[in-house]
């Protein structure tokens, strides 16, 4: 059962900064407070964020209470005014709930995650109202593949969302099993939330080659082919896997073979490569991430060497990798975004600071920005926790928002780069 619990629209409410805390914030930063955590013992999960076409952004997070995920979201205008605040309750399996958010091209909001045994996608209006024309009364349910192995099956969970050029919705997910045995899937929906049965098997394709991944990021190319990114990780050991699906959900074996060779070349023996995939809008992409010793759990006090790699639609590497290093910054699986100028920004948490690396369109460090492309920001909200969340959103004018925080506070900081 999935239900929208309450919708409260708060028009033109200023964000409270709270005395001296405001003076410590970078110029132009909006600090958003999530309700509930101050009055309860609930712990918020990772930050959810999406940029709407009108220039506003939606940020929020969730906590789990008695097998229900309670999601708080706020729509924030460019001047830091809160245009809407709403809450969604999802009956979930174990401690799962909402794991992904995306803004549709027409300004509505998609939320995706888990409800009991199914992966789910729901659509909402920008004011928080449930769009009941989507799926079945506002929600689409997805079974990632038939006959899951129930000894290791906790329920399908949607982890990422992407849009095709014709408005279709591509969902990447996992069955939530243990690291050793989890399996991934990709599903395709119509713009109104119906499964496209011609894709894969009844609308979904199991990605059995990505075992142990809890990521399953998807991106859609102009020709409607799909890149699927996953990563095996257990006790610090792991490796990324990237495959491409044709429009019918079948595998592009030639690309997959070439991509495996590229990753092996970049990682080198005894090094773990932990990248994020940044599409270039023309069927290729750039991988930006870190290189670590294998079987060592990376964290903010164990910085990695960073590397960026351009990859063609063939799966072959374009040029040579670019390597960069910061003593402060672990580049492992950073938030990454390509700006309209072609520049790439990658954000992560290092030591006690949030750091952003700016790369040129070719993946090299941009010497015209900050310290060889590195921008430093102060400790984000929740810096006393081990892994504060960082994210990036497109901003009007060709720049980006840095999203950082954990628990009940989220900062939106404008980046001085286009």
C-alpha positions as CSV (number, residue, x, y, z in Angstrom):
1,X,0.0,0.0,0.0
2,X,1.3,3.4,-0.9
3,X,-0.4,6.6,0.1
4,X,0.2,10.3,0.1
5,X,-0.1,11.2,3.8
6,X,-0.4,15.0,3.8
7,X,0.2,17.9,1.4
8,X,0.7,21.3,2.9
9,X,1.6,24.2,0.6
10,X,3.6,27.0,2.2
11,X,3.8,30.0,-0.1
12,X,6.6,32.5,0.2
13,X,8.1,31.3,3.5
14,X,11.7,32.5,4.0
15,X,14.3,29.9,4.9
16,X,15.4,30.4,8.5
17,X,19.2,30.7,8.8
18,X,19.5,31.1,12.6
19,X,21.7,33.9,13.8
20,X,25.4,33.3,13.6
21,X,25.1,30.2,11.5
22,X,24.1,32.4,8.5
23,X,27.4,34.3,8.7
24,X,29.4,31.1,8.4
25,X,27.6,30.1,5.2
26,X,29.2,30.8,1.7
27,X,27.6,33.8,0.0
28,X,24.3,32.9,-1.7
29,X,23.9,29.6,0.2
30,X,20.3,28.5,1.1
31,X,20.1,26.4,4.3
32,X,17.0,24.2,4.3
33,X,15.7,22.5,7.4
34,X,13.8,19.2,7.2
35,X,11.0,19.0,9.8
36,X,10.7,16.3,12.4
37,X,14.4,15.4,13.2
38,X,14.7,18.1,15.9
39,X,11.7,16.8,17.8
40,X,12.2,13.0,17.2
41,X,15.0,10.5,17.2
42,X,14.5,9.7,13.6
43,X,17.7,9.8,11.4
44,X,17.4,11.1,7.9
45,X,18.9,9.1,5.0
46,X,20.8,10.4,2.0
47,X,19.7,13.7,0.4
48,X,17.2,13.7,-2.5
49,X,17.5,16.5,-5.0
50,X,16.1,17.5,-8.4
51,X,16.1,20.7,-10.5
52,X,12.8,21.7,-12.1
53,X,12.6,23.5,-15.5
54,X,11.4,26.8,-13.9
55,X,14.6,27.2,-12.0
56,X,13.4,26.0,-8.7
57,X,14.8,22.9,-7.0
58,X,13.3,20.1,-4.9
59,X,15.4,18.9,-1.9
60,X,14.6,16.5,0.9
61,X,15.3,13.4,2.7
62,X,13.5,10.6,4.5
63,X,13.6,8.4,7.6
64,X,12.1,5.0,8.3
65,X,9.6,4.4,11.1
66,X,7.9,1.1,11.6
67,X,8.5,-0.2,8.1
68,X,7.3,3.1,6.5
69,X,9.5,5.6,4.8
70,X,8.5,9.2,5.6
71,X,9.8,11.5,2.9
72,X,10.0,15.3,3.5
73,X,10.5,17.5,0.4
74,X,10.7,21.2,-0.1
75,X,10.6,23.1,-3.4
76,X,13.0,26.1,-3.2
77,X,13.0,29.1,-5.4
78,X,16.3,30.6,-6.7
79,X,16.1,33.4,-4.0
80,X,15.9,30.7,-1.2
81,X,12.2,31.2,-0.7
82,X,10.2,27.9,0.0
83,X,7.4,27.6,-2.5
84,X,6.0,24.3,-1.3
85,X,6.6,21.7,1.4
86,X,5.1,18.2,1.4
87,X,5.4,14.8,2.9
88,X,5.0,11.3,1.4
89,X,4.6,8.0,3.3
90,X,5.6,4.8,1.6
91,X,5.0,1.4,3.1
92,X,8.4,-0.2,2.6
93,X,10.3,-3.5,3.1
94,X,12.7,-3.5,6.0
95,X,14.5,-0.1,6.0
96,X,14.0,0.9,2.4
97,X,11.8,3.6,1.0
98,X,12.5,6.4,-1.6
99,X,15.9,6.2,-3.1
100,X,15.6,8.3,-6.3
101,X,14.0,11.6,-7.4
102,X,13.9,13.2,-10.8
103,X,12.1,16.2,-12.4
104,X,10.1,15.6,-15.6
105,X,10.6,17.9,-18.6
106,X,7.1,19.4,-17.9
107,X,8.0,20.2,-14.3
108,X,6.5,17.3,-12.4
109,X,8.4,15.2,-9.8
110,X,9.1,11.5,-9.9
111,X,9.9,9.6,-6.7
112,X,11.2,6.0,-6.9
113,X,12.1,3.3,-4.4
114,X,10.6,0.2,-2.8
115,X,7.2,-0.7,-1.4
116,X,7.0,-4.1,0.1
117,X,8.1,-6.6,-2.7
118,X,7.9,-4.2,-5.6
119,X,10.0,-1.3,-7.0
120,X,7.7,1.7,-7.3
121,X,7.7,5.0,-9.2
122,X,5.2,7.8,-8.3
123,X,4.5,11.2,-10.0
124,X,3.7,14.4,-8.2
125,X,2.9,17.9,-9.2
126,X,5.3,20.7,-8.2
127,X,3.0,21.7,-5.3
128,X,3.2,18.2,-3.9
129,X,-0.1,16.8,-5.1
130,X,-0.1,13.2,-6.2
131,X,-0.7,12.9,-10.0
132,X,-3.3,10.1,-10.1
133,X,-3.2,9.9,-13.9
134,X,0.2,8.2,-13.6
135,X,0.5,4.4,-13.3
136,X,-2.2,3.0,-11.0
137,X,-3.6,5.9,-9.0
138,X,-0.3,7.8,-9.1
139,X,2.1,4.9,-8.7
140,X,3.7,2.3,-11.0
141,X,4.8,-1.0,-9.6
142,X,7.7,-3.0,-11.1
143,X,8.9,-6.5,-10.6
144,X,12.4,-6.5,-11.9
145,X,12.5,-10.1,-13.2
146,X,10.6,-13.4,-12.7
147,X,11.4,-16.0,-10.1
148,X,13.7,-14.2,-7.8
149,X,15.8,-16.2,-5.5
150,X,13.8,-15.8,-2.3
151,X,16.5,-17.0,0.0
152,X,18.3,-13.8,-0.9
153,X,15.4,-11.6,-1.9
154,X,14.1,-8.6,0.2
155,X,12.1,-6.8,-2.5
156,X,12.9,-4.9,-5.7
157,X,14.1,-1.4,-5.2
158,X,14.3,1.4,-7.8
159,X,17.7,3.2,-7.5
160,X,17.8,5.6,-10.4
161,X,15.7,7.4,-13.1
162,X,16.4,8.7,-16.5
163,X,14.3,10.0,-19.4
164,X,14.4,8.9,-23.1
165,X,14.2,11.5,-25.9
166,X,10.5,10.5,-26.5
167,X,9.6,11.0,-22.8
168,X,9.9,7.3,-21.7
169,X,11.1,6.7,-18.2
170,X,14.0,4.3,-17.6
171,X,14.3,2.8,-14.1
172,X,17.5,1.1,-12.7
173,X,17.1,-1.1,-9.7
174,X,18.2,-4.0,-7.6
175,X,16.7,-6.9,-5.7
176,X,18.4,-5.8,-2.5
177,X,20.2,-9.0,-1.8
178,X,23.5,-9.4,0.0
179,X,26.6,-8.0,-1.7
180,X,27.6,-11.4,-2.8
181,X,24.4,-12.2,-4.6
182,X,22.2,-9.2,-5.4
183,X,21.0,-8.8,-9.0
184,X,20.2,-5.7,-10.9
185,X,17.4,-4.9,-13.4
186,X,16.4,-2.1,-15.8
187,X,12.7,-1.3,-16.7
188,X,11.1,1.1,-19.1
189,X,7.8,2.9,-18.6
190,X,5.7,5.1,-20.9
191,X,5.5,8.8,-19.9
192,X,2.2,7.8,-18.0
193,X,3.7,5.0,-16.0
194,X,2.8,1.8,-18.0
195,X,5.4,-0.9,-18.5
196,X,6.7,-1.0,-22.1
197,X,6.2,-4.8,-22.6
198,X,8.4,-4.9,-25.7
199,X,11.4,-4.0,-23.6
200,X,13.3,-7.0,-22.2
201,X,10.9,-9.5,-20.8
202,X,7.5,-7.9,-20.1
203,X,9.1,-4.4,-19.6
204,X,12.2,-5.3,-17.6
205,X,15.7,-6.7,-18.2
206,X,17.7,-8.5,-15.6
207,X,21.4,-7.4,-15.6
208,X,23.0,-10.6,-14.2
209,X,26.5,-9.4,-14.9
210,X,26.4,-6.8,-12.2
211,X,26.4,-8.8,-9.0
212,X,26.6,-7.1,-5.6
213,X,25.8,-3.5,-6.8
214,X,23.6,-1.2,-4.9
215,X,24.0,1.6,-7.5
216,X,22.4,0.6,-10.8
217,X,22.6,4.1,-12.5
218,X,21.0,4.5,-15.9
219,X,21.4,7.1,-18.6
220,X,19.6,7.2,-22.0
221,X,21.3,8.2,-25.3
222,X,19.8,10.1,-28.1
223,X,19.3,6.9,-30.0
224,X,17.4,5.5,-27.0
225,X,20.1,2.9,-26.1
226,X,20.8,2.8,-22.4
227,X,24.0,2.7,-20.4
228,X,23.7,0.8,-17.1
229,X,26.4,1.4,-14.5
230,X,26.8,-0.8,-11.4
231,X,29.6,-1.6,-9.0
232,X,30.4,-4.7,-7.0
233,X,31.5,-3.6,-3.5
234,X,32.2,-5.6,-0.4
235,X,34.5,-4.7,2.4
236,X,36.3,-2.2,0.2
237,X,36.9,-4.6,-2.7
238,X,35.1,-4.0,-5.9
239,X,35.0,-2.9,-9.5
240,X,32.6,-1.0,-11.8
241,X,30.7,-2.6,-14.6
242,X,29.1,-0.8,-17.5
243,X,26.8,-2.4,-20.1
244,X,24.7,-1.0,-22.9
245,X,21.2,-2.1,-23.8
246,X,19.6,-1.7,-27.2
247,X,16.1,-0.2,-27.4
248,X,14.5,-3.7,-27.0
249,X,16.5,-4.4,-23.9
250,X,19.0,-6.8,-25.5
251,X,22.7,-6.4,-24.7
252,X,25.3,-4.7,-26.9
253,X,27.9,-7.4,-26.5
254,X,30.5,-5.6,-28.6
255,X,30.3,-2.5,-26.5
256,X,30.3,-4.5,-23.2
257,X,33.5,-6.4,-24.2
258,X,35.3,-3.2,-25.2
259,X,34.1,-1.4,-22.0
260,X,35.4,-4.2,-19.8
261,X,38.8,-3.8,-21.4
262,X,38.8,0.0,-20.9
263,X,38.0,-0.4,-17.2
264,X,40.7,-3.0,-16.7
265,X,43.2,-0.7,-18.5
266,X,42.3,2.3,-16.2
267,X,42.2,0.4,-12.9
268,X,45.6,-1.3,-13.3
269,X,46.5,-4.3,-11.1
270,X,45.6,-4.0,-7.4
271,X,43.7,-0.7,-7.8
272,X,40.0,-0.3,-7.4
273,X,38.4,2.2,-9.8
274,X,35.2,3.9,-8.3
275,X,33.8,6.3,-10.9
276,X,30.6,8.1,-11.8
277,X,29.3,8.2,-15.4
278,X,28.8,11.6,-16.9
279,X,27.0,11.5,-20.4
280,X,28.2,13.8,-23.1
281,X,24.9,14.0,-24.9
282,X,26.2,12.3,-28.0
283,X,26.3,8.6,-27.1
284,X,29.6,8.9,-25.3
285,X,30.5,9.7,-21.7
286,X,33.3,10.5,-19.2
287,X,34.1,8.4,-16.2
288,X,35.2,10.5,-13.2
289,X,36.3,8.8,-10.0
290,X,39.0,7.5,-7.7
291,X,41.7,4.9,-7.7
292,X,42.3,3.1,-4.4
293,X,44.2,0.1,-3.2
294,X,41.9,-2.9,-3.5
295,X,40.1,-4.1,-0.3
296,X,40.7,-0.8,1.5
297,X,37.5,0.9,2.4
298,X,37.8,4.5,1.0
299,X,36.6,7.4,3.2
300,X,37.2,11.1,3.7
301,X,40.5,10.4,5.6
302,X,41.9,8.0,3.0
303,X,42.1,10.2,-0.1
304,X,42.4,8.6,-3.5
305,X,44.0,9.6,-6.7
306,X,41.4,10.9,-9.1
307,X,41.1,10.0,-12.7
308,X,38.9,11.0,-15.6
309,X,38.4,8.9,-18.7
310,X,36.6,9.8,-21.9
311,X,34.8,6.8,-23.5
312,X,33.4,6.6,-27.0
313,X,30.1,5.0,-27.9
314,X,32.2,1.9,-29.0
315,X,33.3,1.4,-25.4
316,X,36.9,2.3,-26.3
317,X,38.9,5.0,-24.5
318,X,39.3,8.4,-26.2
319,X,42.9,9.7,-25.6
320,X,44.7,9.1,-22.4
321,X,43.2,9.2,-18.8
322,X,43.7,12.4,-16.8
323,X,45.0,11.9,-13.3
324,X,44.7,14.4,-10.4
325,X,45.3,14.3,-6.7
326,X,44.2,16.2,-3.6
327,X,45.4,15.2,-0.1
328,X,42.0,16.2,1.2
329,X,39.6,14.6,-1.3
330,X,38.4,11.1,-1.8
331,X,37.2,11.0,-5.4
332,X,35.3,7.7,-5.0
333,X,32.0,7.7,-6.8
334,X,31.5,11.5,-6.6
335,X,28.4,13.5,-7.5
336,X,29.2,14.6,-11.1
337,X,27.5,16.8,-13.6
338,X,28.2,18.2,-17.1
339,X,27.4,21.9,-17.5
340,X,26.1,23.4,-20.8
341,X,29.6,24.7,-21.5
342,X,30.9,21.1,-21.5
343,X,32.8,21.4,-18.2
344,X,32.4,18.7,-15.7
345,X,32.0,19.3,-11.9
346,X,32.5,16.5,-9.4
347,X,31.7,17.0,-5.7
348,X,32.6,15.0,-2.7
349,X,33.6,15.2,1.0
350,X,37.2,15.4,2.1
351,X,38.5,15.7,5.6
352,X,36.2,18.4,7.1
353,X,35.3,20.1,3.9
354,X,33.1,19.7,0.8
355,X,35.3,19.9,-2.3
356,X,34.4,20.4,-6.0
357,X,36.8,19.5,-8.8
358,X,36.2,21.3,-12.1
359,X,37.3,19.6,-15.3
360,X,37.3,20.8,-18.9
361,X,35.2,19.2,-21.6
362,X,38.1,16.8,-22.3
363,X,38.3,15.7,-18.7
364,X,41.4,17.6,-17.8
365,X,41.7,19.8,-14.7
366,X,40.5,23.4,-15.4
367,X,43.4,25.7,-14.5
368,X,41.2,28.8,-14.6
369,X,39.0,27.8,-11.7
370,X,40.1,27.7,-8.0
371,X,43.3,25.8,-7.2
372,X,43.9,23.9,-10.4
373,X,40.1,23.4,-10.7
374,X,39.6,22.5,-7.0
375,X,37.0,24.6,-5.0
376,X,36.9,24.2,-1.2
377,X,33.8,24.8,0.9
378,X,33.4,24.6,4.6
379,X,32.0,21.7,6.6
380,X,28.5,20.8,5.4
381,X,25.6,20.2,7.8
382,X,26.2,16.8,9.4
383,X,29.9,16.9,9.0
384,X,30.3,15.2,12.3
385,X,28.8,12.1,10.6
386,X,31.0,9.9,8.6
387,X,29.6,10.3,5.2
388,X,27.7,13.5,4.6
389,X,25.8,13.6,1.3
390,X,26.8,15.7,-1.6
391,X,25.0,16.4,-4.9
392,X,24.9,18.7,-7.9
393,X,22.0,20.3,-9.7
394,X,21.8,22.4,-12.8
395,X,21.2,26.1,-12.1
396,X,19.7,28.8,-14.3
397,X,22.4,30.6,-16.4
398,X,24.5,27.5,-17.0
399,X,26.0,27.1,-13.6
400,X,25.2,24.6,-10.8
401,X,24.1,24.2,-7.2
402,X,26.2,22.3,-4.7
403,X,23.9,20.3,-2.5
404,X,25.4,19.1,0.8
405,X,24.2,17.9,4.2
406,X,22.8,15.1,6.2
407,X,20.0,14.5,8.7
408,X,17.8,17.6,9.0
409,X,19.8,20.4,7.3
410,X,20.6,20.7,3.6
411,X,22.7,23.5,2.0
412,X,22.3,24.8,-1.5
413,X,25.4,26.7,-2.6
414,X,25.8,28.4,-6.0
415,X,29.0,27.4,-7.7
416,X,31.1,30.1,-9.4
417,X,31.5,28.1,-12.6
418,X,29.7,27.8,-15.9
